[in-house]
Amino acid sequence: MTARSTDYAYFDDRFAHETGASVNPLATKQEQLANIRQIYPPEREALGVVAIGIELADPSRAT
């Protein structure tokens, strides 16, 4: 398994650099931003955003 993390200033920055499909492939960018902002108010978002990505090194071992 490999992992990475990327820091962003705001959720908009995260969506400008990474696809929304990596979080929820069934929701649009606008829907995802609205959902995230219901959980994290502006004062929490102002603390920064961390995107964490995890990939299996050998996808055949996923089961």
C-alpha positions as CSV (number, residue, x, y, z in Angstrom):
1,M,0.0,0.0,0.0
2,T,1.2,3.5,-0.8
3,A,-0.1,6.7,0.8
4,R,0.3,10.4,0.3
5,S,-1.0,13.5,1.8
6,T,-1.3,17.0,0.4
7,D,-2.0,20.2,2.2
8,Y,-4.4,22.9,0.8
9,A,-5.5,26.2,2.2
10,Y,-9.2,25.7,1.4
11,F,-11.6,23.0,0.1
12,D,-11.8,24.9,-3.2
13,D,-8.0,24.5,-3.6
14,R,-8.3,20.8,-3.0
15,F,-10.9,20.4,-5.8
16,A,-8.9,22.6,-8.1
17,H,-6.0,20.1,-7.9
18,E,-7.7,16.8,-7.4
19,T,-10.8,15.2,-8.9
20,G,-14.0,15.0,-7.0
21,A,-14.3,11.4,-8.1
22,S,-11.5,10.5,-5.8
23,V,-13.8,11.3,-2.8
24,N,-17.3,10.6,-4.2
25,P,-17.7,9.6,-7.8
26,L,-21.5,10.0,-7.6
27,A,-21.5,13.7,-6.5
28,T,-20.6,16.9,-8.4
29,K,-17.9,19.2,-7.2
30,Q,-20.5,21.6,-6.0
31,E,-22.4,18.9,-4.1
32,Q,-19.3,17.7,-2.4
33,L,-18.3,21.2,-1.4
34,A,-21.8,21.8,0.1
35,N,-21.6,18.5,2.0
36,I,-18.1,19.2,3.3
37,R,-19.1,22.7,4.4
38,Q,-22.0,21.3,6.4
39,I,-19.6,19.4,8.4
40,Y,-16.7,21.9,8.6
41,P,-17.7,25.5,9.1
42,P,-15.6,28.4,7.7
43,E,-13.5,28.7,10.9
44,R,-12.5,25.1,10.7
45,E,-11.8,25.2,7.0
46,A,-9.5,28.2,7.7
47,L,-7.2,25.9,9.6
48,G,-6.4,24.2,6.4
49,V,-7.3,21.0,4.4
50,V,-5.4,17.8,4.1
51,A,-6.1,15.4,1.3
52,I,-5.0,11.8,2.0
53,G,-4.7,9.3,-0.8
54,I,-4.2,5.6,-0.3
55,E,-3.5,3.1,-3.1
56,L,-3.0,-0.7,-2.9
57,A,0.5,-1.6,-4.1
58,D,-0.9,-4.9,-5.4
59,P,-4.6,-4.5,-6.3
60,S,-5.0,-8.3,-6.8
61,R,-4.6,-8.7,-3.1
62,A,-7.7,-6.5,-2.4
63,T,-9.9,-9.5,-1.7
